[in-house]
Amino acid sequence: PRARVILQADYIMELASSSLAILAAGSSLWEAAALGVPSIGLIVAENQSESAWTAEGVTFTRAIDCRDNFDFSALVSEARNCLLGQIVSMRESALNAQVGDSAKDASIALSALTLNIGGTNG
């Protein structure tokens, strides 16, 4: 597996093709869920706390509170756990999360776009 920082312009396409996303714990967690991508949410600001713990409660993300201290070993441990076995159940939870019809519609549209771009119709 590889990790990389992605450009904002490529965000949705890259997120959709990710096995695991490590994100700031704001609305990005719900975007990942709409695409069926398990995530680790890093809480870096007070306004992200409630969303992160709610997302963790429906089991499609793991939240790490980094507001007072960033624990790199905790991040590595969570990523390892996700990649070594929990990712399948997290993906299923993400796909089943109640993120709203518009988010699911966007996910379906993005999947169709990804298939079309990846095809040989060019």
C-alpha positions in Angstrom: 0.0 0.0 0.0 1.0 3.5 -0.6 0.1 6.8 1.0 0.1 10.2 -0.7 -1.3 13.7 -0.4 -3.8 14.4 -3.2 -4.5 17.7 -4.9 -7.8 19.4 -4.3 -8.7 19.2 -8.1 -8.3 15.4 -8.0 -10.0 15.0 -4.6 -13.2 13.1 -5.4 -11.7 10.8 -8.0 -8.8 9.9 -5.7 -11.0 9.5 -2.7 -13.3 7.2 -4.7 -10.5 5.0 -5.6 -8.9 4.8 -2.1 -8.9 1.8 0.1 -8.6 4.0 3.2 -8.7 7.8 3.6 -7.0 9.7 6.4 -8.8 13.0 6.6 -9.5 16.0 8.8 -12.6 15.0 10.7 -15.1 17.5 9.1 -17.5 17.0 6.2 -14.8 15.0 4.4 -15.7 12.0 6.6 -19.2 12.0 5.2 -18.0 12.5 1.6 -15.8 9.4 2.1 -18.9 7.5 3.5 -21.0 8.5 0.5 -18.3 6.9 -1.7 -18.0 3.8 0.5 -14.5 4.6 1.5 -13.5 3.8 5.1 -11.6 6.6 6.9 -9.6 7.7 9.8 -10.8 11.2 10.9 -8.3 13.5 12.6 -10.0 15.9 14.9 -8.0 19.1 14.6 -10.6 21.7 15.6 -13.5 21.8 18.1 -16.1 22.0 15.4 -15.1 18.6 14.1 -15.6 16.7 17.3 -19.3 15.9 17.2 -19.3 14.9 13.6 -16.2 12.7 14.1 -17.7 10.8 17.1 -21.0 10.4 15.3 -19.3 9.0 12.3 -17.3 6.6 14.5 -20.5 5.6 16.2 -21.9 4.3 12.8 -18.5 2.5 12.4 -17.3 3.7 9.0 -14.5 5.8 10.5 -12.1 5.8 13.4 -11.6 9.1 15.1 -8.4 10.4 16.6 -8.4 13.6 18.7 -5.4 15.6 17.7 -6.4 18.9 19.3 -4.0 18.7 22.2 -1.4 16.2 21.0 -0.9 14.4 17.7 0.0 10.8 18.4 1.6 9.4 15.2 1.8 5.9 16.7 -2.0 5.9 17.3 -2.6 6.9 13.6 -0.2 4.2 12.4 -2.0 1.6 14.7 -5.4 2.6 13.4 -4.3 2.5 9.8 -2.7 -0.9 10.3 -5.9 -2.3 12.0 -8.1 -1.0 9.2 -5.9 -2.4 6.5 -5.4 -5.8 8.2 -9.0 -6.7 8.7 -11.5 -4.1 9.7 -11.6 -2.4 6.3 -14.3 -4.7 4.9 -16.7 -4.1 7.7 -15.9 -0.3 7.7 -16.6 -0.2 3.9 -20.0 -1.9 4.4 -20.8 0.5 7.2 -19.8 3.4 5.0 -22.0 2.2 2.2 -25.0 1.7 4.5 -24.5 4.9 6.5 -27.5 7.3 6.5 -25.7 10.2 4.6 -28.8 11.3 2.6 -30.1 10.5 -0.8 -28.2 13.4 -2.5 -24.9 12.0 -1.2 -25.8 8.5 -2.4 -26.9 9.9 -5.8 -23.6 11.7 -6.0 -21.7 8.5 -5.2 -23.6 6.6 -7.9 -23.0 9.4 -10.5 -19.3 9.5 -9.6 -19.0 5.7 -9.9 -20.6 5.9 -13.4 -18.2 8.7 -14.3 -15.2 6.7 -13.0 -16.2 3.7 -15.1 -16.7 5.9 -18.2 -13.3 7.6 -17.7 -11.6 4.3 -17.1 -13.2 2.7 -20.2 -11.9 2.7 -23.8 -14.4 5.2 -25.2 -11.9 7.9 -25.8 
